[in-house]
Amino acid sequence: MKRPGLNALAVACTLCTSLLVATCGSDTSDLRENTPHSLMGHRFLTLNTVVRVNQIEVTRDRNEGEDESALHTLENARRFREAISAGWPEARITWAFSWRALISELENYRQIREYARECHGKFSDDVTFIPGGYFANAYNDRAQVNRDLHDGLARVSAFMGSGFRPRSVVAGFLSAANLQYLADSEGMHVCQGNIWSQFAVDNQDGDGSICYPYYPSKEHFCKPAQSQEDFIDCVNLDGWTTDFLAARREGNKDGFNSRMGVGPIETVLRDLGPEPGLKEMIAATAVHFDPGFALNSFAWVTNCWELCLVPQFGHLECLTAWLKAIHARWPDATCITQGEFGELWRREFRNNDSINLRFVARGSGLGGSDRDKEIRWYMNKDFRLAVLRDIATNTEKVIDFTPYTVSAQEPAGMTRRWSLMGVVNQKQTRPQDVPVPFLEMPQRYRNAILQRYPGEFER
């Protein structure tokens, strides 16, 4: 197999940074000031926070997990937002309120809602709704989730006032039918409705998608739409950027957190600790902002820092330091709301046909990010493909091949199992998930891969 060398990618990064990329011809009048009018040629960061009353509000009147109401105070909300401004003064973030956080008459929740409205006016932050506790479809049927989306968005508009309408929805995972409802009935065309590679973690699985935005199929939210008839006009965003080497693992197998990357819980607060955690956050960011930018001509990193984490774990200094490091190392980067980013994506990509993403990452040596391994990902409308290389022996095998040209089906009922498992899956949880050399793959799969990437693999 031919592969892009990291030294060559570093050179390409320098060249890409200096390119003048023309903006697309679409109308950009609704973009905020200081937002690039083009996706290409730019690096983007999106950051959101979640405000809730209970850890997982599985329905409007039933909860799982801890009561977090005492953790959500105006002081903690201010500390969180000020930590962001200290690291990146121009940053714009997305606030997502759960149903109970929207209806609570407790003084602290009234104050936080008012503060979020203040941040919208001061920083141009976006304010929106999160159904359930990331896992709405695991506990509610699709019709109820639609009702929750409608009523929750209306509640946000009511407390924000002045005709305010959120620019996106935060959902963790969201089924195809609910994504279509957002587009068709709510006029909402951006949703964080996918947590890339999540499997055997928390209360819902959802491995199988590409890690950058895409228009989902009506068959399955993890599958990119294949045709106009299959198309949902709601850009599906990842929840937070993970380390590609760590993410290939199943849950917390062998003591390594598969969700490690830029996320605070998995990287800073529980597993690595502040100093190594910050190093990992920067390393995971660099994979996208350096070689990823060189390969794709744009880059995106996203993160969620739940408000309850502020009093539970602290270490807001890591959030500030991470933002400062990004701002200093990649001064051209822009931190905008996820709605703004999704709208830029829609202007650049009218469908999934021209999506053609490549990533290459060497392990950071922290946690489950093996220093002696390199992983390459290829992602497009037709399939996703991952190749893992052992650096010492220079041997490599395909660890994931998920074709999207075949039919898919979401669960009919309420369950945690929402993954789209392909021919070979990176988590290696099924007997068929045995890594295989490229040349030992069935010919029809090799043909599909070579048609997309003729210069990457030797016949």
MIDO-330930 format. One record per residue (C-alpha): x, y, z; residue in one letter. Coordinates in nm, 2 decimals, always signed. Layout:
<sites>
+--------+--------+--------+------+
|      u |      v |      w | resn |
+--------+--------+--------+------+
|      X |      Y |      Z |    A |
...
+--------+--------+--------+------+
</sites>
This chain:
<sites>
+--------+--------+--------+------+
|      u |      v |      w | resn |
+--------+--------+--------+------+
|  +0.00 |  +0.00 |  +0.00 |    M |
|  +0.11 |  +0.35 |  -0.07 |    K |
|  +0.05 |  +0.60 |  +0.21 |    R |
|  +0.12 |  +0.97 |  +0.27 |    P |
|  +0.43 |  +1.02 |  +0.48 |    G |
|  +0.41 |  +1.24 |  +0.78 |    L |
|  +0.70 |  +1.46 |  +0.66 |    N |
|  +0.53 |  +1.51 |  +0.33 |    A |
|  +0.21 |  +1.60 |  +0.51 |    L |
|  +0.39 |  +1.86 |  +0.72 |    A |
|  +0.51 |  +2.03 |  +0.40 |    V |
|  +0.17 |  +2.01 |  +0.25 |    A |
|  +0.02 |  +2.18 |  +0.56 |    C |
|  +0.25 |  +2.47 |  +0.51 |    T |
|  +0.15 |  +2.50 |  +0.15 |    L |
|  -0.22 |  +2.46 |  +0.22 |    C |
|  -0.21 |  +2.74 |  +0.48 |    T |
|  -0.08 |  +2.98 |  +0.21 |    S |
|  -0.34 |  +2.89 |  -0.05 |    L |
|  -0.60 |  +3.15 |  -0.14 |    L |
|  -0.92 |  +2.95 |  -0.15 |    V |
|  -1.21 |  +3.11 |  -0.34 |    A |
|  -1.54 |  +3.13 |  -0.15 |    T |
|  -1.84 |  +2.94 |  -0.29 |    C |
|  -2.12 |  +3.14 |  -0.46 |    G |
|  -2.39 |  +3.07 |  -0.21 |    S |
|  -2.55 |  +3.35 |  -0.01 |    D |
|  -2.37 |  +3.40 |  +0.32 |    T |
|  -2.57 |  +3.69 |  +0.46 |    S |
|  -2.68 |  +3.50 |  +0.77 |    D |
|  -2.33 |  +3.42 |  +0.88 |    L |
|  -2.20 |  +3.59 |  +1.19 |    R |
|  -1.93 |  +3.86 |  +1.17 |    E |
|  -1.58 |  +3.71 |  +1.16 |    N |
|  -1.71 |  +3.38 |  +1.03 |    T |
|  -1.53 |  +3.25 |  +0.71 |    P |
|  -1.76 |  +3.25 |  +0.41 |    H |
|  -1.61 |  +2.92 |  +0.30 |    S |
|  -1.54 |  +2.59 |  +0.45 |    L |
|  -1.24 |  +2.52 |  +0.24 |    M |
|  -0.90 |  +2.66 |  +0.35 |    G |
|  -1.00 |  +2.70 |  +0.71 |    H |
|  -0.97 |  +2.53 |  +1.05 |    R |
|  -1.28 |  +2.52 |  +1.27 |    F |
|  -1.35 |  +2.45 |  +1.64 |    L |
|  -1.70 |  +2.40 |  +1.78 |    T |
|  -1.76 |  +2.37 |  +2.15 |    L |
|  -2.09 |  +2.31 |  +2.33 |    N |
|  -2.21 |  +2.27 |  +2.69 |    T |
|  -2.51 |  +2.08 |  +2.83 |    V |
|  -2.73 |  +2.22 |  +3.11 |    V |
|  -2.96 |  +1.96 |  +3.27 |    R |
|  -3.12 |  +1.87 |  +3.60 |    V |
|  -3.07 |  +1.50 |  +3.61 |    N |
|  -2.77 |  +1.30 |  +3.47 |    Q |
|  -2.99 |  +1.13 |  +3.21 |    I |
|  -3.34 |  +1.26 |  +3.17 |    E |
|  -3.47 |  +0.95 |  +2.98 |    V |
|  -3.82 |  +1.09 |  +2.95 |    T |
|  -3.99 |  +1.40 |  +3.06 |    R |
|  -4.09 |  +1.24 |  +3.39 |    D |
|  -3.83 |  +0.96 |  +3.44 |    R |
|  -3.46 |  +0.99 |  +3.51 |    N |
|  -3.15 |  +0.77 |  +3.54 |    E |
|  -2.84 |  +0.86 |  +3.72 |    G |
|  -2.78 |  +1.14 |  +3.97 |    E |
|  -2.97 |  +1.46 |  +4.05 |    D |
|  -2.73 |  +1.73 |  +3.93 |    E |
|  -2.94 |  +2.04 |  +4.02 |    S |
|  -2.70 |  +2.15 |  +4.30 |    A |
|  -2.41 |  +2.15 |  +4.05 |    L |
|  -2.58 |  +2.39 |  +3.81 |    H |
|  -2.53 |  +2.74 |  +3.95 |    T |
|  -2.49 |  +3.08 |  +3.79 |    L |
|  -2.14 |  +3.10 |  +3.94 |    E |
|  -2.04 |  +2.77 |  +3.77 |    N |
|  -2.19 |  +2.89 |  +3.44 |    A |
|  -1.99 |  +3.21 |  +3.46 |    R |
|  -1.67 |  +3.03 |  +3.55 |    R |
|  -1.71 |  +2.81 |  +3.25 |    F |
|  -1.78 |  +3.08 |  +3.00 |    R |
|  -1.51 |  +3.30 |  +3.14 |    E |
|  -1.26 |  +3.01 |  +3.11 |    A |
|  -1.34 |  +3.00 |  +2.74 |    I |
|  -1.31 |  +3.37 |  +2.69 |    S |
|  -0.97 |  +3.37 |  +2.87 |    A |
|  -0.84 |  +3.12 |  +2.62 |    G |
|  -1.01 |  +3.24 |  +2.31 |    W |
|  -1.18 |  +3.59 |  +2.34 |    P |
|  -1.37 |  +3.56 |  +2.01 |    E |
|  -1.50 |  +3.21 |  +2.07 |    A |
|  -1.87 |  +3.14 |  +2.01 |    R |
|  -2.02 |  +2.83 |  +2.17 |    I |
|  -2.35 |  +2.64 |  +2.18 |    T |
|  -2.55 |  +2.61 |  +2.50 |    W |
|  -2.79 |  +2.31 |  +2.51 |    A |
|  -3.07 |  +2.29 |  +2.78 |    F |
|  -3.25 |  +1.97 |  +2.87 |    S |
|  -3.63 |  +1.96 |  +2.91 |    W |
|  -3.61 |  +1.98 |  +3.29 |    R |
|  -3.35 |  +2.26 |  +3.27 |    A |
|  -3.59 |  +2.45 |  +3.05 |    L |
|  -3.90 |  +2.42 |  +3.27 |    I |
|  -3.74 |  +2.43 |  +3.62 |    S |
|  -3.85 |  +2.72 |  +3.83 |    E |
|  -3.56 |  +2.68 |  +4.06 |    L |
|  -3.37 |  +3.01 |  +4.09 |    E |
|  -3.04 |  +2.87 |  +3.97 |    N |
|  -3.19 |  +2.75 |  +3.64 |    Y |
|  -3.37 |  +3.08 |  +3.58 |    R |
|  -3.04 |  +3.25 |  +3.64 |    Q |
|  -2.85 |  +3.02 |  +3.40 |    I |
|  -3.12 |  +3.06 |  +3.13 |    R |
|  -3.08 |  +3.44 |  +3.17 |    E |
|  -2.71 |  +3.41 |  +3.15 |    Y |
|  -2.72 |  +3.21 |  +2.83 |    A |
|  -2.94 |  +3.48 |  +2.68 |    R |
|  -2.68 |  +3.73 |  +2.80 |    E |
|  -2.40 |  +3.53 |  +2.63 |    C |
|  -2.60 |  +3.52 |  +2.31 |    H |
|  -2.61 |  +3.90 |  +2.31 |    G |
|  -2.25 |  +3.95 |  +2.42 |    K |
|  -2.07 |  +3.67 |  +2.24 |    F |
|  -2.32 |  +3.56 |  +1.97 |    S |
|  -2.34 |  +3.22 |  +2.14 |    D |
|  -2.62 |  +2.99 |  +2.03 |    D |
|  -2.88 |  +2.84 |  +2.27 |    V |
|  -3.07 |  +2.52 |  +2.20 |    T |
|  -3.24 |  +2.21 |  +2.32 |    F |
|  -3.10 |  +1.86 |  +2.40 |    I |
|  -3.37 |  +1.58 |  +2.41 |    P |
|  -3.32 |  +1.32 |  +2.68 |    G |
|  -2.97 |  +1.29 |  +2.81 |    G |
|  -2.80 |  +1.23 |  +2.48 |    Y |
|  -2.98 |  +0.90 |  +2.44 |    F |
|  -3.34 |  +1.00 |  +2.35 |    A |
|  -3.41 |  +0.71 |  +2.11 |    N |
|  -3.29 |  +0.45 |  +2.36 |    A |
|  -3.58 |  +0.54 |  +2.59 |    Y |
|  -3.85 |  +0.71 |  +2.37 |    N |
|  -4.03 |  +0.61 |  +2.05 |    D |
|  -3.97 |  +0.84 |  +1.75 |    R |
|  -4.31 |  +1.01 |  +1.78 |    A |
|  -4.23 |  +1.12 |  +2.14 |    Q |
|  -3.89 |  +1.24 |  +2.05 |    V |
|  -4.05 |  +1.46 |  +1.78 |    N |
|  -4.28 |  +1.60 |  +2.04 |    R |
|  -3.99 |  +1.67 |  +2.27 |    D |
|  -3.80 |  +1.84 |  +1.99 |    L |
|  -4.09 |  +2.06 |  +1.90 |    H |
|  -4.17 |  +2.16 |  +2.26 |    D |
|  -3.81 |  +2.20 |  +2.36 |    G |
|  -3.72 |  +2.43 |  +2.07 |    L |
|  -4.03 |  +2.63 |  +2.14 |    A |
|  -3.93 |  +2.67 |  +2.51 |    R |
|  -3.59 |  +2.79 |  +2.41 |    V |
|  -3.74 |  +3.05 |  +2.17 |    S |
|  -3.98 |  +3.16 |  +2.44 |    A |
|  -3.71 |  +3.24 |  +2.71 |    F |
|  -3.47 |  +3.39 |  +2.46 |    M |
|  -3.73 |  +3.62 |  +2.31 |    G |
|  -3.71 |  +3.86 |  +2.02 |    S |
|  -3.80 |  +3.59 |  +1.77 |    G |
|  -3.49 |  +3.39 |  +1.85 |    F |
|  -3.46 |  +3.05 |  +1.68 |    R |
|  -3.17 |  +2.80 |  +1.76 |    P |
|  -2.94 |  +2.73 |  +1.47 |    R |
|  -2.88 |  +2.36 |  +1.56 |    S |
|  -2.98 |  +2.09 |  +1.80 |    V |
|  -2.76 |  +1.89 |  +2.04 |    V |
|  -2.88 |  +1.53 |  +2.07 |    A |
|  -2.59 |  +1.29 |  +2.12 |    G |
|  -2.76 |  +1.03 |  +1.90 |    F |
|  -3.07 |  +1.09 |  +1.70 |    L |
|  -3.26 |  +0.85 |  +1.47 |    S |
|  -3.30 |  +0.92 |  +1.10 |    A |
|  -3.68 |  +0.97 |  +1.14 |    A |
|  -3.62 |  +1.24 |  +1.40 |    N |
|  -3.35 |  +1.41 |  +1.19 |    L |
|  -3.59 |  +1.42 |  +0.90 |    Q |
|  -3.85 |  +1.57 |  +1.13 |    Y |
|  -3.61 |  +1.85 |  +1.23 |    L |
|  -3.54 |  +1.93 |  +0.86 |    A |
|  -3.90 |  +1.90 |  +0.73 |    D |
|  -4.11 |  +2.02 |  +1.02 |    S |
|  -3.88 |  +2.25 |  +1.23 |    E |
|  -3.67 |  +2.39 |  +0.95 |    G |
|  -3.36 |  +2.28 |  +1.14 |    M |
|  -3.08 |  +2.17 |  +0.91 |    H |
|  -2.79 |  +2.11 |  +1.16 |    V |
|  -2.79 |  +1.86 |  +1.44 |    C |
|  -2.52 |  +1.70 |  +1.66 |    Q |
|  -2.68 |  +1.36 |  +1.62 |    G |
|  -2.39 |  +1.12 |  +1.62 |    N |
|  -2.11 |  +1.03 |  +1.86 |    I |
|  -1.85 |  +0.89 |  +1.63 |    W |
|  -1.73 |  +0.53 |  +1.72 |    S |
|  -1.91 |  +0.52 |  +2.05 |    Q |
|  -1.95 |  +0.15 |  +2.15 |    F |
|  -1.99 |  -0.01 |  +2.49 |    A |
|  -1.99 |  +0.33 |  +2.66 |    V |
|  -2.27 |  +0.51 |  +2.85 |    D |
|  -2.62 |  +0.42 |  +2.75 |    N |
|  -2.62 |  +0.39 |  +2.37 |    Q |
|  -2.39 |  +0.25 |  +2.10 |    D |
|  -2.35 |  +0.43 |  +1.76 |    G |
|  -2.04 |  +0.31 |  +1.58 |    D |
|  -2.03 |  +0.30 |  +1.20 |    G |
|  -2.05 |  +0.65 |  +1.06 |    S |
|  -1.79 |  +0.89 |  +0.91 |    I |
|  -1.64 |  +1.13 |  +1.17 |    C |
|  -1.70 |  +1.46 |  +0.98 |    Y |
|  -2.05 |  +1.59 |  +0.89 |    P |
|  -2.27 |  +1.42 |  +0.63 |    Y |
|  -2.63 |  +1.41 |  +0.52 |    Y |
|  -2.79 |  +1.10 |  +0.68 |    P |
|  -2.98 |  +0.83 |  +0.50 |    S |
|  -3.34 |  +0.77 |  +0.57 |    K |
|  -3.24 |  +0.41 |  +0.65 |    E |
|  -2.99 |  +0.48 |  +0.93 |    H |
|  -2.85 |  +0.79 |  +1.10 |    F |
|  -2.50 |  +0.65 |  +1.07 |    C |
|  -2.52 |  +0.60 |  +0.70 |    K |
|  -2.46 |  +0.88 |  +0.45 |    P |
|  -2.75 |  +0.93 |  +0.21 |    A |
|  -2.69 |  +0.76 |  -0.12 |    Q |
|  -2.95 |  +0.94 |  -0.34 |    S |
|  -3.20 |  +1.23 |  -0.35 |    Q |
|  -3.47 |  +0.98 |  -0.25 |    E |
|  -3.26 |  +0.87 |  +0.05 |    D |
|  -3.16 |  +1.22 |  +0.15 |    F |
|  -3.23 |  +1.40 |  +0.48 |    I |
|  -3.14 |  +1.77 |  +0.47 |    D |
|  -3.00 |  +1.79 |  +0.82 |    C |
|  -2.63 |  +1.79 |  +0.85 |    V |
|  -2.53 |  +1.53 |  +1.11 |    N |
|  -2.24 |  +1.63 |  +1.34 |    L |
|  -2.01 |  +1.43 |  +1.57 |    D |
|  -2.03 |  +1.49 |  +1.94 |    G |
|  -1.66 |  +1.53 |  +2.03 |    W |
|  -1.33 |  +1.46 |  +1.85 |    T |
|  -1.16 |  +1.14 |  +1.97 |    T |
|  -0.81 |  +1.00 |  +1.92 |    D |
|  -0.83 |  +0.76 |  +1.62 |    F |
|  -0.60 |  +0.51 |  +1.79 |    L |
|  -0.80 |  +0.50 |  +2.11 |    A |
|  -1.13 |  +0.50 |  +1.94 |    A |
|  -1.07 |  +0.16 |  +1.77 |    R |
|  -1.11 |  -0.01 |  +2.11 |    R |
|  -1.42 |  -0.15 |  +2.26 |    E |
|  -1.55 |  +0.07 |  +2.55 |    G |
|  -1.28 |  +0.06 |  +2.83 |    N |
|  -1.13 |  -0.27 |  +2.73 |    K |
|  -0.78 |  -0.34 |  +2.87 |    D |
|  -0.82 |  -0.03 |  +3.09 |    G |
|  -0.80 |  +0.21 |  +2.80 |    F |
|  -1.08 |  +0.47 |  +2.74 |    N |
|  -1.20 |  +0.45 |  +2.38 |    S |
|  -1.34 |  +0.80 |  +2.40 |    R |
|  -1.01 |  +0.97 |  +2.48 |    M |
|  -0.93 |  +1.27 |  +2.26 |    G |
|  -1.04 |  +1.62 |  +2.33 |    V |
|  -1.33 |  +1.53 |  +2.56 |    G |
|  -1.26 |  +1.64 |  +2.93 |    P |
|  -1.42 |  +1.34 |  +3.11 |    I |
|  -1.22 |  +1.07 |  +2.92 |    E |
|  -0.90 |  +1.27 |  +2.88 |    T |
|  -0.84 |  +1.51 |  +3.17 |    V |
|  -1.08 |  +1.45 |  +3.45 |    L |
|  -1.08 |  +1.07 |  +3.50 |    R |
|  -0.81 |  +0.89 |  +3.30 |    D |
|  -0.50 |  +1.08 |  +3.23 |    L |
|  -0.51 |  +1.38 |  +3.46 |    G |
|  -0.46 |  +1.75 |  +3.38 |    P |
|  -0.10 |  +1.77 |  +3.25 |    E |
|  -0.10 |  +1.45 |  +3.03 |    P |
|  -0.46 |  +1.51 |  +2.95 |    G |
|  -0.39 |  +1.85 |  +2.81 |    L |
|  -0.11 |  +1.70 |  +2.60 |    K |
|  -0.35 |  +1.45 |  +2.46 |    E |
|  -0.61 |  +1.71 |  +2.38 |    M |
|  -0.36 |  +1.91 |  +2.18 |    I |
|  -0.23 |  +1.59 |  +2.01 |    A |
|  -0.58 |  +1.49 |  +1.90 |    A |
|  -0.65 |  +1.84 |  +1.78 |    T |
|  -0.32 |  +1.85 |  +1.58 |    A |
|  -0.42 |  +1.53 |  +1.39 |    V |
|  -0.70 |  +1.73 |  +1.22 |    H |
|  -0.54 |  +2.08 |  +1.21 |    F |
|  -0.20 |  +1.96 |  +1.06 |    D |
|  -0.21 |  +1.64 |  +0.85 |    P |
|  -0.59 |  +1.64 |  +0.83 |    G |
|  -0.59 |  +2.00 |  +0.70 |    F |
|  -0.32 |  +1.91 |  +0.44 |    A |
|  -0.52 |  +1.61 |  +0.32 |    L |
|  -0.86 |  +1.77 |  +0.31 |    N |
|  -0.80 |  +2.14 |  +0.27 |    S |
|  -1.00 |  +2.22 |  +0.58 |    F |
|  -1.03 |  +2.08 |  +0.93 |    A |
|  -1.27 |  +2.05 |  +1.22 |    W |
|  -1.24 |  +1.97 |  +1.59 |    V |
|  -1.54 |  +1.96 |  +1.82 |    T |
|  -1.59 |  +1.92 |  +2.19 |    N |
|  -1.85 |  +1.91 |  +2.47 |    C |
|  -1.78 |  +2.03 |  +2.82 |    W |
|  -2.09 |  +1.96 |  +3.03 |    E |
|  -2.16 |  +2.23 |  +3.29 |    L |
|  -2.19 |  +1.97 |  +3.57 |    C |
|  -1.82 |  +1.90 |  +3.53 |    L |
|  -1.72 |  +2.25 |  +3.66 |    V |
|  -1.79 |  +2.18 |  +4.03 |    P |
|  -1.75 |  +1.80 |  +4.00 |    Q |
|  -1.39 |  +1.80 |  +3.86 |    F |
|  -1.28 |  +2.15 |  +3.81 |    G |
|  -0.96 |  +2.19 |  +3.60 |    H |
|  -1.11 |  +2.47 |  +3.39 |    L |
|  -0.75 |  +2.58 |  +3.35 |    E |
|  -0.70 |  +2.29 |  +3.11 |    C |
|  -0.99 |  +2.42 |  +2.90 |    L |
|  -0.83 |  +2.77 |  +2.89 |    T |
|  -0.49 |  +2.63 |  +2.82 |    A |
|  -0.62 |  +2.41 |  +2.53 |    W |
|  -0.79 |  +2.70 |  +2.37 |    L |
|  -0.49 |  +2.92 |  +2.41 |    K |
|  -0.27 |  +2.65 |  +2.26 |    A |
|  -0.50 |  +2.62 |  +1.95 |    I |
|  -0.52 |  +3.00 |  +1.91 |    H |
|  -0.14 |  +3.03 |  +1.93 |    A |
|  -0.04 |  +2.73 |  +1.71 |    R |
|  -0.32 |  +2.78 |  +1.45 |    W |
|  -0.40 |  +3.15 |  +1.46 |    P |
|  -0.62 |  +3.12 |  +1.15 |    D |
|  -0.86 |  +2.88 |  +1.33 |    A |
|  -1.21 |  +3.00 |  +1.40 |    T |
|  -1.42 |  +2.89 |  +1.70 |    C |
|  -1.79 |  +2.92 |  +1.60 |    I |
|  -2.12 |  +2.77 |  +1.70 |    T |
|  -2.20 |  +2.42 |  +1.56 |    Q |
|  -2.50 |  +2.57 |  +1.38 |    G |
|  -2.27 |  +2.81 |  +1.19 |    E |
|  -2.03 |  +2.53 |  +1.11 |    F |
|  -2.31 |  +2.31 |  +0.98 |    G |
|  -2.44 |  +2.59 |  +0.76 |    E |
|  -2.10 |  +2.64 |  +0.61 |    L |
|  -2.09 |  +2.26 |  +0.54 |    W |
|  -2.43 |  +2.28 |  +0.37 |    R |
|  -2.30 |  +2.56 |  +0.14 |    R |
|  -1.99 |  +2.36 |  +0.04 |    E |
|  -2.16 |  +2.02 |  +0.01 |    F |
|  -2.51 |  +2.01 |  -0.14 |    R |
|  -2.51 |  +1.63 |  -0.10 |    N |
|  -2.26 |  +1.35 |  +0.00 |    N |
|  -2.13 |  +1.29 |  -0.35 |    D |
|  -1.81 |  +1.49 |  -0.32 |    S |
|  -1.72 |  +1.41 |  +0.04 |    I |
|  -1.38 |  +1.24 |  +0.03 |    N |
|  -1.19 |  +1.25 |  +0.35 |    L |
|  -0.85 |  +1.12 |  +0.46 |    R |
|  -0.69 |  +1.12 |  +0.80 |    F |
|  -0.35 |  +0.98 |  +0.92 |    V |
|  -0.25 |  +0.96 |  +1.29 |    A |
|  +0.03 |  +0.82 |  +1.49 |    R |
|  -0.03 |  +0.73 |  +1.85 |    G |
|  +0.05 |  +0.99 |  +2.11 |    S |
|  +0.17 |  +0.73 |  +2.36 |    G |
|  -0.09 |  +0.84 |  +2.61 |    L |
|  -0.36 |  +0.60 |  +2.73 |    G |
|  -0.49 |  +0.38 |  +2.45 |    G |
|  -0.31 |  +0.59 |  +2.18 |    S |
|  -0.04 |  +0.34 |  +2.10 |    D |
|  +0.29 |  +0.51 |  +2.01 |    R |
|  +0.40 |  +0.23 |  +1.79 |    D |
|  +0.09 |  +0.24 |  +1.57 |    K |
|  -0.03 |  +0.45 |  +1.28 |    E |
|  -0.39 |  +0.46 |  +1.15 |    I |
|  -0.52 |  +0.58 |  +0.82 |    R |
|  -0.89 |  +0.65 |  +0.77 |    W |
|  -1.06 |  +0.70 |  +0.44 |    Y |
|  -1.42 |  +0.82 |  +0.45 |    M |
|  -1.67 |  +0.90 |  +0.17 |    N |
|  -2.03 |  +0.84 |  +0.06 |    K |
|  -1.96 |  +0.48 |  -0.04 |    D |
|  -1.77 |  +0.35 |  +0.26 |    F |
|  -1.53 |  +0.41 |  +0.54 |    R |
|  -1.20 |  +0.23 |  +0.56 |    L |
|  -0.93 |  +0.21 |  +0.83 |    A |
|  -0.58 |  +0.07 |  +0.80 |    V |
|  -0.37 |  +0.01 |  +1.10 |    L |
|  +0.01 |  -0.01 |  +1.07 |    R |
|  +0.26 |  -0.14 |  +1.31 |    D |
|  +0.55 |  +0.11 |  +1.28 |    I |
|  +0.82 |  -0.13 |  +1.40 |    A |
|  +0.74 |  -0.41 |  +1.16 |    T |
|  +0.59 |  -0.19 |  +0.89 |    N |
|  +0.30 |  -0.43 |  +0.85 |    T |
|  -0.05 |  -0.31 |  +0.81 |    E |
|  -0.40 |  -0.45 |  +0.81 |    K |
|  -0.75 |  -0.33 |  +0.74 |    V |
|  -0.94 |  -0.30 |  +1.07 |    I |
|  -1.26 |  -0.14 |  +0.94 |    D |
|  -1.45 |  -0.16 |  +0.62 |    F |
|  -1.81 |  -0.03 |  +0.64 |    T |
|  -1.98 |  -0.01 |  +0.30 |    P |
|  -2.27 |  +0.23 |  +0.27 |    Y |
|  -2.39 |  +0.12 |  -0.07 |    T |
|  -2.58 |  -0.17 |  +0.10 |    V |
|  -2.91 |  -0.14 |  +0.27 |    S |
|  -2.92 |  -0.06 |  +0.64 |    A |
|  -3.19 |  -0.06 |  +0.91 |    Q |
|  -3.22 |  +0.11 |  +1.25 |    E |
|  -3.37 |  -0.07 |  +1.54 |    P |
|  -3.75 |  -0.06 |  +1.54 |    A |
|  -3.78 |  -0.03 |  +1.92 |    G |
|  -3.60 |  +0.13 |  +2.21 |    M |
|  -3.25 |  -0.02 |  +2.26 |    T |
|  -2.89 |  +0.08 |  +2.32 |    R |
|  -2.77 |  -0.10 |  +2.01 |    R |
|  -2.77 |  +0.15 |  +1.72 |    W |
|  -2.44 |  +0.08 |  +1.55 |    S |
|  -2.40 |  +0.02 |  +1.18 |    L |
|  -2.15 |  -0.27 |  +1.17 |    M |
|  -1.98 |  -0.33 |  +0.83 |    G |
|  -1.78 |  -0.61 |  +0.68 |    V |
|  -1.50 |  -0.56 |  +0.93 |    V |
|  -1.55 |  -0.33 |  +1.23 |    N |
|  -1.27 |  -0.15 |  +1.42 |    Q |
|  -1.40 |  -0.26 |  +1.77 |    K |
|  -1.34 |  -0.63 |  +1.69 |    Q |
|  -1.64 |  -0.75 |  +1.89 |    T |
|  -1.77 |  -1.00 |  +1.63 |    R |
|  -1.60 |  -1.32 |  +1.50 |    P |
|  -1.57 |  -1.16 |  +1.15 |    Q |
|  -1.39 |  -0.85 |  +1.28 |    D |
|  -1.04 |  -1.00 |  +1.23 |    V |
|  -0.79 |  -0.75 |  +1.08 |    P |
|  -0.69 |  -0.86 |  +0.73 |    V |
|  -0.42 |  -0.74 |  +0.48 |    P |
|  -0.57 |  -0.54 |  +0.20 |    F |
|  -0.47 |  -0.79 |  -0.06 |    L |
|  -0.66 |  -1.06 |  +0.12 |    E |
|  -0.99 |  -0.87 |  +0.11 |    M |
|  -1.25 |  -1.00 |  -0.13 |    P |
|  -1.19 |  -0.86 |  -0.48 |    Q |
|  -1.52 |  -0.66 |  -0.50 |    R |
|  -1.42 |  -0.47 |  -0.19 |    Y |
|  -1.07 |  -0.40 |  -0.32 |    R |
|  -1.22 |  -0.28 |  -0.65 |    N |
|  -1.45 |  -0.03 |  -0.47 |    A |
|  -1.16 |  +0.10 |  -0.26 |    I |
|  -0.92 |  +0.13 |  -0.56 |    L |
|  -1.19 |  +0.31 |  -0.76 |    Q |
|  -1.20 |  +0.58 |  -0.49 |    R |
|  -0.83 |  +0.59 |  -0.40 |    Y |
|  -0.63 |  +0.46 |  -0.70 |    P |
|  -0.30 |  +0.62 |  -0.59 |    G |
|  -0.32 |  +0.49 |  -0.23 |    E |
|  -0.29 |  +0.11 |  -0.27 |    F |
|  -0.07 |  -0.11 |  -0.48 |    E |
|  -0.26 |  -0.38 |  -0.68 |    R |
+--------+--------+--------+------+
</sites>
